[in-house]
Amino acid sequence: MKEDIGRKLVDAVKNPATGEAQESFAKAMELTKAYASSGSATHFSTVTKLFYDLFEMFETGEDPRTK
């Protein structure tokens, strides 16, 4: 499952006009930008992890923290 999400993310970045995961990518990016600009992020790795988790959540419809 993780590999599938990773491939969808790469496809969304490589093919922005035709990727099927564009909506998930856009939603995850907006929320991540808001978090990063809020000053709550204490380390850059939290921002990337948040983006990936949000993207996964929007693609699968499941909470990635339940693993």
C-alpha positions in Angstrom: 0.0 0.0 0.0 2.8 2.5 0.9 4.4 1.8 -2.5 1.1 2.6 -4.3 0.8 5.9 -2.5 4.4 6.8 -3.3 3.8 6.1 -7.0 0.6 8.2 -7.0 2.5 11.0 -5.4 5.4 10.8 -7.9 2.8 10.7 -10.7 1.0 13.8 -9.4 4.3 15.7 -9.3 5.5 14.5 -12.7 2.2 14.9 -14.6 0.4 17.8 -13.0 -2.2 18.1 -15.8 -3.1 14.5 -16.2 -2.4 12.9 -12.8 -5.4 11.3 -11.1 -4.2 12.3 -7.7 -4.1 16.1 -8.4 -7.0 16.9 -6.0 -5.4 15.0 -3.2 -2.0 16.7 -3.9 -3.6 20.1 -3.9 -5.5 19.6 -0.7 -2.4 18.2 1.1 -0.3 21.1 -0.2 -2.7 23.7 1.0 -2.9 22.2 4.5 0.8 21.7 4.7 1.5 25.3 3.7 -0.8 26.6 6.3 0.9 24.4 9.0 4.4 25.4 7.9 3.6 29.1 7.9 1.9 29.0 11.3 5.2 28.7 13.1 4.1 25.4 14.8 6.6 23.3 12.8 9.7 22.9 14.9 11.7 20.8 12.4 11.5 20.5 8.6 10.9 16.7 8.7 7.6 17.3 10.4 6.4 19.3 7.4 7.3 16.6 4.9 5.8 13.8 7.0 2.6 15.8 7.4 2.4 16.3 3.7 2.8 12.6 3.0 0.3 11.6 5.6 -2.3 14.1 4.3 -1.8 13.0 0.8 -2.2 9.4 1.9 -5.3 10.2 3.8 -6.9 12.0 0.9 -6.1 9.2 -1.5 -7.2 6.3 0.7 -9.8 7.9 2.9 -8.2 6.3 5.9 -6.3 7.8 8.8 -2.6 7.0 8.3 -2.0 7.1 12.1 -4.0 3.9 12.6 -1.2 1.7 11.3 
